[in-house]
Amino acid sequence: MKFSVPRRVGAVAALALAGLLGTSAPSATAQPDAALAAPDISVANVKQHLADLQSIATANGGNRAHGRTGYKASIDFVKAKLDAAGYTTTVQQFTSSGSTGYNLIADWPGGDPNQVLMAGSHLDSVSSGPGINDNGSGSAAVLETALAVSRAGLQPTKHLRFGWWGAEELGLVGSKYYVSQLPTTERSKLSGYLNFDMIGSPNPGYFVYDDDPTIEQTFKSYFAGLGVPTEIETEGDGRSDHASFKNVGVPVGGLFTGASRVKSSAQVQKWGGTATAFDRCYHSSCDTTSNINDTALDRNSDAIAHAIWTLSAGTTQPPGTVFENTADVAIPDNGAAVTSTVNVTGVTGNAPSNLAVGVDIVHTYRGDLVVDLVAPDGSVYSLSNRSGGSADNINQTFTVNASSEVANGAWKLRVQDKASVDTGYINNFKLTF
């Protein structure tokens, strides 16, 4: 908030051979419609994003500030996640203080283009620290909510857009630039902008922006349902990126857990904690992954998803018929390709243009793996080509345009380990028609 690494894991000898070699028959099941309520956002996933941002800062001079290598690495990290989840991403460049800055915009396909609901957070830190609460917390929660939209196949009435802003710490520079570049007609299409800046403070309060009444009540109602009292946000009022939107007439709202202001005794009675700063590491080198309150991060992340689902008036796409193979298939280390097969039957015509390919591979170094979908006629669709570097496992749903393929037949997930040392297995492969 604005105020005046490579790892290479050795082979794991005990890869639970019973589970690795166990078998179970492929299955085809028709699943019911997904629930309309927002999903629970995994705080573990949000914290993993924070750990990744911490690693980026550590590898880049201890911060992720505008004009520093750590900020561009942060943009690249978030963009890669969104690209893999099916978003259309745009990196917008601007100049501030003699350095190039970057905004990242991600659009979810579909929805009324004349009604755009947007959520965002600033991704930059100050130069004095890694900025994990300020504002890795908001950035990570918005990212995980965007990924949850993808996993749910959300088809909201409104068009969904997410933004990560640069140079907020220099005076809301990135978000001001974004708004200034929007033609008046495009600004008028923004039905609301939700801002999330510092939502995991270690001595947290629960503050809601009192700008747009509908957005405000959406958040208040959510926290009331948890039995968590809220207060109107005043400490950072107008001093984060929502101000850039509010100043051009866009309805805004958001959440905040406090910065350098001291929690009052009444607030301690209300929320717990101590009568000290909400965030004692605000704008300091100690704003690391240790500077996060997990409960506040979890509650606010879930509140973000609730607001996105509610305010976009979304429904979820029925998942259709799922064909699945749950048999484990060992992947030889630096060896020949292996396959997991699902036999699709009873589907009329061709496969869809948005065939969902669910891949769950347990592996100690995903950068070794080449993963392809092989259609019944032998056509090959590349899913992952040694991407992900030192990360482990591939647990992801890919979208493939398979509309030229006849649906029925034997579809294969083909995996090959192209380098030595690391090991793993195909845990699950499924296709959703």
Solvent accessible surface area in square Angstrom, and as a share of the most:
residue,aa,sasa,rsa
1,M,1,0.00
2,K,52,0.22
3,F,34,0.14
4,S,150,0.97
5,V,114,0.65
6,P,140,0.88
7,R,98,0.36
8,R,109,0.40
9,V,46,0.27
10,G,43,0.41
11,A,64,0.49
12,V,62,0.36
13,A,102,0.79
14,A,89,0.69
15,L,31,0.15
16,A,72,0.56
17,L,106,0.53
18,A,92,0.71
19,G,38,0.36
20,L,15,0.07
21,L,116,0.58
22,G,32,0.31
23,T,123,0.71
24,S,53,0.34
25,A,81,0.63
26,P,70,0.44
27,S,51,0.33
28,A,59,0.46
29,T,69,0.40
30,A,86,0.67
31,Q,79,0.35
32,P,113,0.71
33,D,103,0.53
34,A,43,0.33
35,A,78,0.61
36,L,114,0.57
37,A,77,0.59
38,A,30,0.23
39,P,52,0.33
40,D,115,0.59
41,I,2,0.01
42,S,41,0.26
43,V,39,0.22
44,A,67,0.52
45,N,58,0.30
46,V,0,0.00
47,K,76,0.32
48,Q,98,0.44
49,H,10,0.04
50,L,4,0.02
51,A,40,0.31
52,D,39,0.20
53,L,2,0.01
54,Q,38,0.17
55,S,42,0.27
56,I,27,0.14
57,A,0,0.00
58,T,92,0.54
59,A,65,0.51
60,N,39,0.20
61,G,73,0.70
62,G,32,0.31
63,N,6,0.03
64,R,0,0.00
65,A,9,0.07
66,H,19,0.09
67,G,41,0.40
68,R,117,0.43
69,T,95,0.55
70,G,0,0.00
71,Y,2,0.01
72,K,76,0.32
73,A,32,0.25
74,S,0,0.00
75,I,0,0.00
76,D,67,0.35
77,F,36,0.15
78,V,3,0.02
79,K,59,0.25
80,A,61,0.47
81,K,75,0.32
82,L,0,0.00
83,D,63,0.32
84,A,49,0.38
85,A,19,0.15
86,G,37,0.35
87,Y,13,0.05
88,T,89,0.52
89,T,25,0.15
90,T,77,0.45
91,V,50,0.29
92,Q,37,0.17
93,Q,113,0.50
94,F,11,0.05
95,T,104,0.61
96,S,16,0.10
97,S,98,0.63
98,G,76,0.73
99,S,37,0.24
100,T,58,0.34
101,G,0,0.00
102,Y,36,0.14
103,N,0,0.00
104,L,0,0.00
105,I,12,0.06
106,A,0,0.00
107,D,29,0.15
108,W,29,0.10
109,P,79,0.50
110,G,50,0.48
111,G,33,0.31
112,D,45,0.23
113,P,88,0.55
114,N,94,0.48
115,Q,70,0.31
116,V,4,0.02
117,L,3,0.02
118,M,0,0.00
119,A,0,0.00
120,G,0,0.00
121,S,0,0.00
122,H,1,0.00
123,L,0,0.00
124,D,1,0.00
125,S,2,0.01
126,V,29,0.17
127,S,62,0.40
128,S,61,0.39
129,G,2,0.02
130,P,8,0.05
131,G,3,0.03
132,I,0,0.00
133,N,0,0.00
134,D,3,0.02
135,N,0,0.00
136,G,0,0.00
137,S,0,0.00
138,G,0,0.00
139,S,1,0.01
140,A,1,0.01
141,A,0,0.00
142,V,0,0.00
143,L,1,0.01
144,E,2,0.01
145,T,0,0.00
146,A,0,0.00
147,L,20,0.10
148,A,5,0.04
149,V,0,0.00
150,S,26,0.17
151,R,146,0.53
152,A,30,0.23
153,G,19,0.18
154,L,2,0.01
155,Q,101,0.45
156,P,7,0.05
157,T,79,0.46
158,K,42,0.18
159,H,24,0.11
160,L,1,0.00
161,R,38,0.14
162,F,1,0.00
163,G,0,0.00
164,W,0,0.00
165,W,0,0.00
166,G,0,0.00
167,A,0,0.00
168,E,0,0.00
169,E,17,0.07
170,L,88,0.44
171,G,21,0.20
172,L,15,0.07
173,V,37,0.21
174,G,0,0.00
175,S,0,0.00
176,K,104,0.44
177,Y,68,0.26
178,Y,13,0.05
179,V,6,0.04
180,S,65,0.42
181,Q,98,0.44
182,L,25,0.13
183,P,78,0.49
184,T,105,0.61
185,T,93,0.54
186,E,58,0.26
187,R,65,0.24
188,S,89,0.58
189,K,51,0.22
190,L,8,0.04
191,S,42,0.27
192,G,1,0.01
193,Y,0,0.00
194,L,0,0.00
195,N,1,0.00
196,F,0,0.00
197,D,1,0.00
198,M,0,0.00
199,I,0,0.00
200,G,0,0.00
201,S,0,0.00
202,P,44,0.28
203,N,15,0.08
204,P,16,0.10
205,G,0,0.00
206,Y,10,0.04
207,F,18,0.08
208,V,0,0.00
209,Y,6,0.02
210,D,69,0.36
211,D,35,0.18
212,D,32,0.17
213,P,101,0.63
214,T,88,0.51
215,I,6,0.03
216,E,27,0.12
217,Q,103,0.46
218,T,15,0.09
219,F,0,0.00
220,K,62,0.26
221,S,55,0.35
222,Y,45,0.17
223,F,1,0.00
224,A,72,0.56
225,G,71,0.69
226,L,84,0.42
227,G,64,0.62
228,V,11,0.07
229,P,60,0.38
230,T,35,0.20
231,E,46,0.21
232,I,61,0.31
233,E,5,0.02
234,T,82,0.47
235,E,14,0.06
236,G,1,0.01
237,D,74,0.38
238,G,36,0.35
239,R,96,0.35
240,S,0,0.00
241,D,0,0.00
242,H,2,0.01
243,A,8,0.06
244,S,7,0.04
245,F,0,0.00
246,K,96,0.41
247,N,119,0.61
248,V,55,0.31
249,G,64,0.62
250,V,7,0.04
251,P,50,0.31
252,V,2,0.01
253,G,1,0.01
254,G,0,0.00
255,L,1,0.01
256,F,2,0.01
257,T,0,0.00
258,G,0,0.00
259,A,0,0.00
260,S,61,0.39
261,R,121,0.44
262,V,88,0.51
263,K,1,0.00
264,S,51,0.33
265,S,84,0.54
266,A,68,0.53
267,Q,26,0.12
268,V,38,0.22
269,Q,166,0.74
270,K,82,0.35
271,W,40,0.14
272,G,32,0.31
273,G,51,0.49
274,T,77,0.45
275,A,63,0.49
276,T,73,0.42
277,A,22,0.17
278,F,2,0.01
279,D,1,0.01
280,R,186,0.68
281,C,1,0.01
282,Y,30,0.11
283,H,50,0.22
284,S,40,0.26
285,S,80,0.52
286,C,51,0.31
287,D,3,0.01
288,T,36,0.21
289,T,59,0.34
290,S,106,0.68
291,N,5,0.03
292,I,22,0.11
293,N,42,0.21
294,D,66,0.34
295,T,71,0.42
296,A,0,0.00
297,L,0,0.00
298,D,45,0.23
299,R,79,0.29
300,N,2,0.01
301,S,0,0.00
302,D,20,0.11
303,A,0,0.00
304,I,0,0.00
305,A,0,0.00
306,H,53,0.24
307,A,0,0.00
308,I,1,0.00
309,W,13,0.04
310,T,70,0.41
311,L,22,0.11
312,S,0,0.00
313,A,59,0.46
314,G,12,0.11
315,T,70,0.41
316,T,14,0.08
317,Q,69,0.31
318,P,75,0.47
319,P,37,0.23
320,G,31,0.30
321,T,48,0.28
322,V,3,0.02
323,F,8,0.03
324,E,39,0.17
325,N,12,0.06
326,T,54,0.31
327,A,18,0.14
328,D,30,0.15
329,V,34,0.20
330,A,41,0.32
331,I,6,0.03
332,P,57,0.36
333,D,55,0.29
334,N,85,0.43
335,G,23,0.22
336,A,72,0.56
337,A,45,0.35
338,V,29,0.17
339,T,57,0.33
340,S,3,0.02
341,T,36,0.21
342,V,2,0.01
343,N,92,0.47
344,V,1,0.00
345,T,96,0.56
346,G,78,0.75
347,V,30,0.17
348,T,132,0.77
349,G,47,0.45
350,N,77,0.40
351,A,3,0.03
352,P,39,0.25
353,S,69,0.44
354,N,76,0.39
355,L,0,0.00
356,A,26,0.20
357,V,0,0.00
358,G,6,0.06
359,V,3,0.02
360,D,31,0.16
361,I,0,0.00
362,V,44,0.25
363,H,2,0.01
364,T,20,0.12
365,Y,34,0.13
366,R,44,0.16
367,G,7,0.07
368,D,0,0.00
369,L,0,0.00
370,V,31,0.18
371,V,0,0.00
372,D,14,0.07
373,L,0,0.00
374,V,20,0.11
375,A,2,0.02
376,P,51,0.32
377,D,107,0.55
378,G,42,0.41
379,S,41,0.26
380,V,76,0.44
381,Y,46,0.18
382,S,83,0.53
383,L,22,0.11
384,S,7,0.04
385,N,104,0.53
386,R,108,0.39
387,S,55,0.35
388,G,43,0.41
389,G,37,0.35
390,S,25,0.16
391,A,44,0.34
392,D,67,0.35
393,N,57,0.29
394,I,0,0.00
395,N,120,0.62
396,Q,43,0.19
397,T,71,0.41
398,F,23,0.10
399,T,93,0.54
400,V,12,0.07
401,N,99,0.51
402,A,0,0.00
403,S,51,0.33
404,S,94,0.61
405,E,9,0.04
406,V,99,0.57
407,A,0,0.00
408,N,60,0.31
409,G,26,0.25
410,A,40,0.31
411,W,0,0.00
412,K,80,0.34
413,L,0,0.00
414,R,81,0.30
415,V,0,0.00
416,Q,55,0.24
417,D,1,0.00
418,K,94,0.40
419,A,22,0.17
420,S,58,0.38
421,V,66,0.38
422,D,0,0.00
423,T,31,0.18
424,G,3,0.03
425,Y,34,0.13
426,I,0,0.00
427,N,48,0.25
428,N,23,0.12
429,F,0,0.00
430,K,69,0.29
431,L,0,0.00
432,T,27,0.16
433,F,40,0.17
